Amino acid sequence: MSAIYPPLVFLVGAAITALFWGRSRTAANCAYVGTAVVALINLFAFDMPGNIGIDMMGFQFELVRADKLAMLFTILFHIAALIVSIYSLHVKDVVQKTTGLLYAASAIGAVMAGDLITLFVWWELLAVTSVFQIWARKNKRSGGAGMRYLILHILSGLLLLAGAAWHYAETGSIAFGGMDDLGVFKLEGAAAWLIFLGFGVKCAFPFVHTWLVDAYPEATPTGAVYLCCFTTKVAVYCMARGYAGTGLLITIGGAMAMFPIFFAVIENDLRKVLGYSMINQIGFMMVGIGIGSEWGINGAVAHAFNDVLFKGLLFMSMGAVLYRTGRINGSDLGGLYKTMPWTTFFCIVGAASISAFPLFCGFVSKSMIMDAVAENGNWIIWLMLLFAAAGVFHHAGIKIPYFAFFGHDSGIRTKEAPLNMLIAMGISATLCIAIGCFPSLLYQLLPLDLNEFNAYGHGGTHVITQTQLLFFSALAFVTLMLFKIYPPELRATHLDVDWVYRKVWKGTYGFVDALFNSLNDKIHGLVVVNGLTGLGRFFANAPARLLGLVVQDRRGLDARLRSGTFPIGLTAFFGMLLFALLYFL
Amino acid sequence: MNAHDHHPHPARPLSEGAEHPEDGVVYLEDDGRVRMWDKPENVKKLLRFFFIGCGIIFALDLLFLIHILHKHSAFEKGTFPIEHWPGFYCLYGLAACVVLVLIAKQLRKILMRAETYYEDQNL
């Protein structure tokens, strides 16, 4: 028996959840979590054909291309969908739940797609289905943020479509590489550049990264977890497939790893801090992909896998805090370890994993990327990434748990997160530690040969140097705190590139609006109000005036004309007369 | 951070940020229990352990120096000797974070605006 097309399982699951919602919440919730379970069984229990293609309109669409790289991400998204659906089980909004399943379906469809058009369709669905996780917050801020998010993602889709069309015109093919092809495109010519930029927007390249840090903090507590699992990881997959070995990505990745950590240090909204830290982690992946060696690509996709687990875990713990306290600003929180001990524990596991402590999952993938950079001999990027690795521990590893759960006691006493949230966080935390302790669990899924890489090998060099780096980063934090040099959390907005379109563009828009609309008003006054109504009045009154020439009672007619009580019968009569005249003439 | 430090009244939920006030948000009275980090001596103990830990971890480089452990070169031999300097990773981590915080503090002077800075925006 062959397996069902994986996204289809989620589409059907979403439909069943929506259908049952009105009748039985229990049945709907079973369908909601059951979808991910059935999808996992469907994925592992049956032999997946390597390719599923259909011929339509003269094109060969490849719905499934199940090589090692695609399967790594497919497995990842199935696990993520299960964890998030458990985490969001308590949500009382059916729209969030069904669009969440559709969102997972889109992500899986996109990474399985073997051609650019199928990819484009799922790519756009990814944008459209995910925005509901932001809008579901149902306030003004989330409305605006969701709209800005959608505009950038639709733009990304259009770039991809334009690139695909151009590519088809040049080569006559819509294929996105064959089985096990990596680095399908060379960054030459318009088509390759358009597709590159399309992927880049979703990867949160510098200057277009704003959608991420703008929208994720405005999503619902569960929505942010959904968002952090899928969108950027699909983009990382596409970048690895399309542009592995593109040198430009090393530079872009270095910048992405560096700049967000400065913003993360001063940002107050803890989910926005996680957003910046996400860009920083994608920076590491871009560098690995850009290098394009076995360690580089393996390290990048392994890090993407781990990032879903530990960043998801951190977003889940912050979501639980927001859900229980209604607050997420560092300045409002503190001392929550007293009433949310399990959430605190899971958050620390996530923090240790993202900081790449030995025995936690971030370590086994980040050290691979670092070795790939060193093997490449690029010591400037290597030093930058080492700086970023210290920085990520500083803002995500220490700042997040410290300001939320310890630090200054805010006086907030609340309840532990609901059971379903704790179970979801528990699964993630277990996977983080399992992969950290037994990296072969993840390494066996990697697409390329590992060349005997072992994070714990080499006489423990990685373990020791990484521990040294992290402990002394912590020492810096402790010292700066003790001497009160560390910047306090302040309730504030920090400007980012989105200022350009949210303020400058708004200003320009306002100016253009004032200029053209006043011009428009003048012309409207001249042409429509005076000119056209004059013309209209002329045509409206002309028959009556003509009539006035022949009718004796001019004054009575005039009065009727002014008051608008011109009898319809009379008009009809003259109409008939006109037709009769026309007929006879 | 001690038991008398917290506010006399438990904080109230803020209207903004709370998605649906009836959903999930729970505020309880303090039960008066003194927890682990309420005691300053525990915090001091933790810090002492941490500083000792830093010392030991710094000293691990000695094992490389006297060749009990062999430090594996990430870079091709001789191309980037700095990675073999004793204490390099420790000092780099420390310096990186201090520089990071100091730059970020300056950045705040340029980038910080009122929290409601974008509130009047629609797009």
Boltz contact constraints between the chains, C-beta under 6 A:
constraints:
  - contact:
      token1: [A, 137]
      token2: [B, 19]
      max_distance: 6.0
  - contact:
      token1: [A, 220]
      token2: [B, 19]
      max_distance: 6.0
  - contact:
      token1: [A, 262]
      token2: [B, 103]
      max_distance: 6.0
  - contact:
      token1: [A, 262]
      token2: [B, 104]
      max_distance: 6.0
  - contact:
      token1: [A, 262]
      token2: [B, 107]
      max_distance: 6.0
  - contact:
      token1: [A, 265]
      token2: [B, 104]
      max_distance: 6.0
  - contact:
      token1: [A, 266]
      token2: [B, 104]
      max_distance: 6.0
  - contact:
      token1: [A, 266]
      token2: [B, 108]
      max_distance: 6.0
  - contact:
      token1: [A, 323]
      token2: [B, 24]
      max_distance: 6.0
  - contact:
      token1: [A, 324]
      token2: [B, 26]
      max_distance: 6.0
  - contact:
      token1: [A, 326]
      token2: [B, 13]
      max_distance: 6.0
  - contact:
      token1: [A, 326]
      token2: [B, 17]
      max_distance: 6.0
  - contact:
      token1: [A, 326]
      token2: [B, 18]
      max_distance: 6.0
  - contact:
      token1: [A, 326]
      token2: [B, 25]
      max_distance: 6.0
  - contact:
      token1: [A, 327]
      token2: [B, 17]
      max_distance: 6.0
  - contact:
      token1: [A, 338]
      token2: [B, 35]
      max_distance: 6.0
  - contact:
      token1: [A, 371]
      token2: [B, 74]
      max_distance: 6.0
  - contact:
      token1: [A, 374]
      token2: [B, 74]
      max_distance: 6.0
  - contact:
      token1: [A, 374]
      token2: [B, 75]
      max_distance: 6.0
  - contact:
      token1: [A, 377]
      token2: [B, 79]
      max_distance: 6.0
  - contact:
      token1: [A, 379]
      token2: [B, 80]
      max_distance: 6.0
  - contact:
      token1: [A, 387]
      token2: [B, 96]
      max_distance: 6.0
  - contact:
      token1: [A, 390]
      token2: [B, 93]
      max_distance: 6.0
  - contact:
      token1: [A, 390]
      token2: [B, 96]
      max_distance: 6.0
  - contact:
      token1: [A, 390]
      token2: [B, 97]
      max_distance: 6.0
  - contact:
      token1: [A, 391]
      token2: [B, 100]
      max_distance: 6.0
  - contact:
      token1: [A, 394]
      token2: [B, 97]
      max_distance: 6.0
  - contact:
      token1: [A, 409]
      token2: [B, 5]
      max_distance: 6.0
  - contact:
      token1: [A, 409]
      token2: [B, 6]
      max_distance: 6.0
  - contact:
      token1: [A, 411]
      token2: [B, 6]
      max_distance: 6.0
  - contact:
      token1: [A, 411]
      token2: [B, 7]
      max_distance: 6.0
  - contact:
      token1: [A, 411]
      token2: [B, 10]
      max_distance: 6.0
  - contact:
      token1: [A, 411]
      token2: [B, 11]
      max_distance: 6.0
  - contact:
      token1: [A, 412]
      token2: [B, 11]
      max_distance: 6.0
  - contact:
      token1: [A, 413]
      token2: [B, 10]
      max_distance: 6.0
  - contact:
      token1: [A, 413]
      token2: [B, 28]
      max_distance: 6.0
  - contact:
      token1: [A, 413]
      token2: [B, 30]
      max_distance: 6.0
  - contact:
      token1: [A, 414]
      token2: [B, 26]
      max_distance: 6.0
  - contact:
      token1: [A, 415]
      token2: [B, 26]
      max_distance: 6.0
  - contact:
      token1: [A, 458]
      token2: [B, 72]
      max_distance: 6.0
  - contact:
      token1: [A, 459]
      token2: [B, 69]
      max_distance: 6.0
  - contact:
      token1: [A, 459]
      token2: [B, 70]
      max_distance: 6.0
  - contact:
      token1: [A, 461]
      token2: [B, 71]
      max_distance: 6.0
  - contact:
      token1: [A, 461]
      token2: [B, 72]
      max_distance: 6.0
  - contact:
      token1: [A, 464]
      token2: [B, 60]
      max_distance: 6.0
  - contact:
      token1: [A, 465]
      token2: [B, 89]
      max_distance: 6.0
  - contact:
      token1: [A, 467]
      token2: [B, 57]
      max_distance: 6.0
  - contact:
      token1: [A, 468]
      token2: [B, 57]
      max_distance: 6.0
  - contact:
      token1: [A, 468]
      token2: [B, 89]
      max_distance: 6.0
  - contact:
      token1: [A, 468]
      token2: [B, 90]
      max_distance: 6.0
  - contact:
      token1: [A, 469]
      token2: [B, 89]
      max_distance: 6.0
  - contact:
      token1: [A, 469]
      token2: [B, 93]
      max_distance: 6.0
  - contact:
      token1: [A, 471]
      token2: [B, 54]
      max_distance: 6.0
  - contact:
      token1: [A, 471]
      token2: [B, 57]
      max_distance: 6.0
  - contact:
      token1: [A, 472]
      token2: [B, 90]
      max_distance: 6.0
  - contact:
      token1: [A, 472]
      token2: [B, 93]
      max_distance: 6.0
  - contact:
      token1: [A, 472]
      token2: [B, 94]
      max_distance: 6.0
  - contact:
      token1: [A, 473]
      token2: [B, 93]
      max_distance: 6.0
  - contact:
      token1: [A, 473]
      token2: [B, 97]
      max_distance: 6.0
  - contact:
      token1: [A, 475]
      token2: [B, 54]
      max_distance: 6.0
  - contact:
      token1: [A, 475]
      token2: [B, 94]
      max_distance: 6.0
  - contact:
      token1: [A, 476]
      token2: [B, 94]
      max_distance: 6.0
  - contact:
      token1: [A, 476]
      token2: [B, 97]
      max_distance: 6.0
  - contact:
      token1: [A, 476]
      token2: [B, 98]
      max_distance: 6.0
  - contact:
      token1: [A, 480]
      token2: [B, 101]
      max_distance: 6.0
  - contact:
      token1: [A, 487]
      token2: [B, 105]
      max_distance: 6.0
  - contact:
      token1: [A, 491]
      token2: [B, 115]
      max_distance: 6.0
  - contact:
      token1: [A, 492]
      token2: [B, 112]
      max_distance: 6.0
  - contact:
      token1: [A, 492]
      token2: [B, 115]
      max_distance: 6.0
  - contact:
      token1: [A, 493]
      token2: [B, 113]
      max_distance: 6.0
  - contact:
      token1: [A, 493]
      token2: [B, 115]
      max_distance: 6.0
  - contact:
      token1: [A, 493]
      token2: [B, 117]
      max_distance: 6.0
  - contact:
      token1: [A, 494]
      token2: [B, 111]
      max_distance: 6.0
  - contact:
      token1: [A, 494]
      token2: [B, 112]
      max_distance: 6.0
  - contact:
      token1: [A, 495]
      token2: [B, 111]
      max_distance: 6.0
  - contact:
      token1: [A, 502]
      token2: [B, 118]
      max_distance: 6.0
  - contact:
      token1: [A, 502]
      token2: [B, 121]
      max_distance: 6.0
